[in-house]
Amino acid sequence: MSILPMDIRQAFGQNLRRFRMRAGLSQEAVAERMGVDRAHVSSMERGRQNVTLLTLWHAAQAVGVTPAALLEDAPAAKPARSSKMP
């Protein structure tokens, strides 16, 4: 069974929220920096928006990261350690 990658809109939204919070910014502050409404930022963070390249660039600038950082897939879960001793 193959594992499907995360929806790019979901990955973008999760990354945008993570970097926004890391920067200590509210959705309103990011919206102001981007020149959009706060509801638009909220919609992007929830993975509901199919953003343009220009919006991607503005979002990255607003939270201080590269556009590529906003597109990274969610980190894979670390495999569990085996409790068996060799």
CNS distance restraints for C-alpha pairs under 8 A (distance, minus, plus):
assign (resid   5 and name CA) (resid  73 and name CA) 7.65 0.50 0.50
assign (resid   6 and name CA) (resid  10 and name CA) 6.80 0.50 0.50
assign (resid   6 and name CA) (resid  11 and name CA) 6.42 0.50 0.50
assign (resid   6 and name CA) (resid  73 and name CA) 6.65 0.50 0.50
assign (resid   6 and name CA) (resid  74 and name CA) 7.35 0.50 0.50
assign (resid   7 and name CA) (resid  11 and name CA) 6.33 0.50 0.50
assign (resid   8 and name CA) (resid  12 and name CA) 5.98 0.50 0.50
assign (resid   8 and name CA) (resid  71 and name CA) 6.91 0.50 0.50
assign (resid   8 and name CA) (resid  73 and name CA) 7.50 0.50 0.50
assign (resid   9 and name CA) (resid  13 and name CA) 6.05 0.50 0.50
assign (resid   9 and name CA) (resid  44 and name CA) 7.62 0.50 0.50
assign (resid   9 and name CA) (resid  47 and name CA) 4.65 0.50 0.50
assign (resid   9 and name CA) (resid  48 and name CA) 7.00 0.50 0.50
assign (resid   9 and name CA) (resid  49 and name CA) 6.86 0.50 0.50
assign (resid   9 and name CA) (resid  50 and name CA) 6.54 0.50 0.50
assign (resid  10 and name CA) (resid  14 and name CA) 6.08 0.50 0.50
assign (resid  10 and name CA) (resid  45 and name CA) 7.56 0.50 0.50
assign (resid  10 and name CA) (resid  46 and name CA) 6.77 0.50 0.50
assign (resid  10 and name CA) (resid  47 and name CA) 4.38 0.50 0.50
assign (resid  10 and name CA) (resid  48 and name CA) 7.90 0.50 0.50
assign (resid  11 and name CA) (resid  15 and name CA) 6.05 0.50 0.50
assign (resid  11 and name CA) (resid  47 and name CA) 7.60 0.50 0.50
assign (resid  11 and name CA) (resid  70 and name CA) 7.51 0.50 0.50
assign (resid  11 and name CA) (resid  71 and name CA) 6.35 0.50 0.50
assign (resid  11 and name CA) (resid  72 and name CA) 6.74 0.50 0.50
assign (resid  11 and name CA) (resid  73 and name CA) 5.56 0.50 0.50
assign (resid  11 and name CA) (resid  74 and name CA) 6.18 0.50 0.50
assign (resid  12 and name CA) (resid  16 and name CA) 5.98 0.50 0.50
assign (resid  12 and name CA) (resid  44 and name CA) 7.71 0.50 0.50
assign (resid  12 and name CA) (resid  45 and name CA) 7.30 0.50 0.50
assign (resid  12 and name CA) (resid  47 and name CA) 7.11 0.50 0.50
assign (resid  12 and name CA) (resid  70 and name CA) 5.17 0.50 0.50
assign (resid  12 and name CA) (resid  71 and name CA) 5.19 0.50 0.50
assign (resid  12 and name CA) (resid  72 and name CA) 7.41 0.50 0.50
assign (resid  13 and name CA) (resid  17 and name CA) 6.17 0.50 0.50
assign (resid  13 and name CA) (resid  44 and name CA) 5.38 0.50 0.50
assign (resid  13 and name CA) (resid  45 and name CA) 3.66 0.50 0.50
assign (resid  13 and name CA) (resid  46 and name CA) 5.67 0.50 0.50
assign (resid  13 and name CA) (resid  47 and name CA) 5.10 0.50 0.50
assign (resid  13 and name CA) (resid  70 and name CA) 7.91 0.50 0.50
assign (resid  14 and name CA) (resid  18 and name CA) 6.11 0.50 0.50
assign (resid  14 and name CA) (resid  45 and name CA) 5.97 0.50 0.50
assign (resid  14 and name CA) (resid  46 and name CA) 7.45 0.50 0.50
assign (resid  14 and name CA) (resid  47 and name CA) 7.80 0.50 0.50
assign (resid  15 and name CA) (resid  19 and name CA) 6.06 0.50 0.50
assign (resid  15 and name CA) (resid  69 and name CA) 7.50 0.50 0.50
assign (resid  15 and name CA) (resid  70 and name CA) 5.25 0.50 0.50
assign (resid  15 and name CA) (resid  71 and name CA) 7.38 0.50 0.50
assign (resid  15 and name CA) (resid  72 and name CA) 7.63 0.50 0.50
assign (resid  16 and name CA) (resid  20 and name CA) 5.92 0.50 0.50
assign (resid  16 and name CA) (resid  45 and name CA) 6.25 0.50 0.50
assign (resid  16 and name CA) (resid  59 and name CA) 7.48 0.50 0.50
assign (resid  16 and name CA) (resid  60 and name CA) 7.91 0.50 0.50
assign (resid  16 and name CA) (resid  63 and name CA) 7.67 0.50 0.50
assign (resid  16 and name CA) (resid  70 and name CA) 6.06 0.50 0.50
assign (resid  17 and name CA) (resid  21 and name CA) 6.07 0.50 0.50
assign (resid  17 and name CA) (resid  45 and name CA) 5.83 0.50 0.50
assign (resid  18 and name CA) (resid  22 and name CA) 6.07 0.50 0.50
assign (resid  19 and name CA) (resid  23 and name CA) 6.09 0.50 0.50
assign (resid  19 and name CA) (resid  63 and name CA) 6.11 0.50 0.50
assign (resid  19 and name CA) (resid  64 and name CA) 8.00 0.50 0.50
assign (resid  19 and name CA) (resid  65 and name CA) 7.72 0.50 0.50
assign (resid  20 and name CA) (resid  24 and name CA) 6.34 0.50 0.50
assign (resid  20 and name CA) (resid  25 and name CA) 5.38 0.50 0.50
assign (resid  20 and name CA) (resid  26 and name CA) 7.13 0.50 0.50
assign (resid  20 and name CA) (resid  27 and name CA) 7.69 0.50 0.50
assign (resid  20 and name CA) (resid  30 and name CA) 7.47 0.50 0.50
assign (resid  20 and name CA) (resid  63 and name CA) 5.48 0.50 0.50
assign (resid  21 and name CA) (resid  25 and name CA) 5.79 0.50 0.50
assign (resid  21 and name CA) (resid  26 and name CA) 7.36 0.50 0.50
assign (resid  23 and name CA) (resid  63 and name CA) 6.46 0.50 0.50
assign (resid  23 and name CA) (resid  64 and name CA) 7.84 0.50 0.50
assign (resid  25 and name CA) (resid  29 and name CA) 5.92 0.50 0.50
assign (resid  25 and name CA) (resid  30 and name CA) 6.61 0.50 0.50
assign (resid  25 and name CA) (resid  63 and name CA) 7.86 0.50 0.50
assign (resid  26 and name CA) (resid  30 and name CA) 6.43 0.50 0.50
assign (resid  27 and name CA) (resid  31 and name CA) 6.03 0.50 0.50
assign (resid  27 and name CA) (resid  38 and name CA) 5.77 0.50 0.50
assign (resid  27 and name CA) (resid  41 and name CA) 6.16 0.50 0.50
assign (resid  27 and name CA) (resid  42 and name CA) 6.84 0.50 0.50
assign (resid  28 and name CA) (resid  32 and name CA) 6.14 0.50 0.50
assign (resid  28 and name CA) (resid  37 and name CA) 7.59 0.50 0.50
assign (resid  28 and name CA) (resid  38 and name CA) 4.98 0.50 0.50
assign (resid  28 and name CA) (resid  41 and name CA) 7.98 0.50 0.50
assign (resid  29 and name CA) (resid  33 and name CA) 6.30 0.50 0.50
assign (resid  30 and name CA) (resid  34 and name CA) 6.14 0.50 0.50
assign (resid  30 and name CA) (resid  38 and name CA) 7.76 0.50 0.50
assign (resid  30 and name CA) (resid  41 and name CA) 7.38 0.50 0.50
assign (resid  30 and name CA) (resid  59 and name CA) 7.53 0.50 0.50
assign (resid  30 and name CA) (resid  62 and name CA) 5.71 0.50 0.50
assign (resid  30 and name CA) (resid  63 and name CA) 7.05 0.50 0.50
assign (resid  31 and name CA) (resid  35 and name CA) 5.84 0.50 0.50
assign (resid  31 and name CA) (resid  36 and name CA) 4.97 0.50 0.50
assign (resid  31 and name CA) (resid  37 and name CA) 5.56 0.50 0.50
assign (resid  31 and name CA) (resid  38 and name CA) 5.13 0.50 0.50
assign (resid  31 and name CA) (resid  40 and name CA) 7.59 0.50 0.50
assign (resid  31 and name CA) (resid  41 and name CA) 6.11 0.50 0.50
assign (resid  32 and name CA) (resid  36 and name CA) 6.32 0.50 0.50
assign (resid  32 and name CA) (resid  37 and name CA) 7.41 0.50 0.50
assign (resid  32 and name CA) (resid  38 and name CA) 7.83 0.50 0.50
assign (resid  33 and name CA) (resid  62 and name CA) 5.57 0.50 0.50
assign (resid  34 and name CA) (resid  55 and name CA) 7.99 0.50 0.50
assign (resid  34 and name CA) (resid  58 and name CA) 5.60 0.50 0.50
assign (resid  34 and name CA) (resid  59 and name CA) 6.40 0.50 0.50
assign (resid  34 and name CA) (resid  62 and name CA) 6.27 0.50 0.50
assign (resid  36 and name CA) (resid  40 and name CA) 6.59 0.50 0.50
assign (resid  36 and name CA) (resid  41 and name CA) 7.60 0.50 0.50
assign (resid  37 and name CA) (resid  41 and name CA) 6.92 0.50 0.50
assign (resid  38 and name CA) (resid  42 and name CA) 6.33 0.50 0.50
assign (resid  39 and name CA) (resid  43 and name CA) 6.10 0.50 0.50
assign (resid  40 and name CA) (resid  44 and name CA) 6.20 0.50 0.50
assign (resid  41 and name CA) (resid  45 and name CA) 6.19 0.50 0.50
assign (resid  42 and name CA) (resid  46 and name CA) 6.30 0.50 0.50
assign (resid  43 and name CA) (resid  47 and name CA) 6.42 0.50 0.50
assign (resid  43 and name CA) (resid  48 and name CA) 5.27 0.50 0.50
assign (resid  43 and name CA) (resid  49 and name CA) 6.01 0.50 0.50
assign (resid  44 and name CA) (resid  48 and name CA) 5.71 0.50 0.50
assign (resid  44 and name CA) (resid  49 and name CA) 5.00 0.50 0.50
assign (resid  44 and name CA) (resid  50 and name CA) 7.88 0.50 0.50
assign (resid  44 and name CA) (resid  51 and name CA) 7.67 0.50 0.50
assign (resid  51 and name CA) (resid  55 and name CA) 5.88 0.50 0.50
assign (resid  51 and name CA) (resid  56 and name CA) 6.48 0.50 0.50
assign (resid  52 and name CA) (resid  56 and name CA) 6.21 0.50 0.50
assign (resid  53 and name CA) (resid  57 and name CA) 6.22 0.50 0.50
assign (resid  54 and name CA) (resid  58 and name CA) 6.22 0.50 0.50
assign (resid  55 and name CA) (resid  59 and name CA) 6.03 0.50 0.50
assign (resid  56 and name CA) (resid  60 and name CA) 6.20 0.50 0.50
assign (resid  56 and name CA) (resid  67 and name CA) 6.17 0.50 0.50
assign (resid  56 and name CA) (resid  70 and name CA) 7.81 0.50 0.50
assign (resid  57 and name CA) (resid  61 and name CA) 6.22 0.50 0.50
assign (resid  57 and name CA) (resid  66 and name CA) 7.86 0.50 0.50
assign (resid  57 and name CA) (resid  67 and name CA) 5.65 0.50 0.50
assign (resid  58 and name CA) (resid  62 and name CA) 6.07 0.50 0.50
assign (resid  59 and name CA) (resid  63 and name CA) 6.45 0.50 0.50
assign (resid  59 and name CA) (resid  67 and name CA) 7.83 0.50 0.50
assign (resid  60 and name CA) (resid  64 and name CA) 5.84 0.50 0.50
assign (resid  60 and name CA) (resid  65 and name CA) 5.08 0.50 0.50
assign (resid  60 and name CA) (resid  66 and name CA) 5.58 0.50 0.50
assign (resid  60 and name CA) (resid  67 and name CA) 5.19 0.50 0.50
assign (resid  60 and name CA) (resid  70 and name CA) 6.94 0.50 0.50
assign (resid  61 and name CA) (resid  65 and name CA) 6.34 0.50 0.50
assign (resid  61 and name CA) (resid  66 and name CA) 7.36 0.50 0.50
assign (resid  65 and name CA) (resid  69 and name CA) 6.41 0.50 0.50
assign (resid  65 and name CA) (resid  70 and name CA) 7.67 0.50 0.50
assign (resid  66 and name CA) (resid  70 and name CA) 7.10 0.50 0.50
assign (resid  67 and name CA) (resid  71 and name CA) 6.88 0.50 0.50
assign (resid  68 and name CA) (resid  72 and name CA) 6.53 0.50 0.50
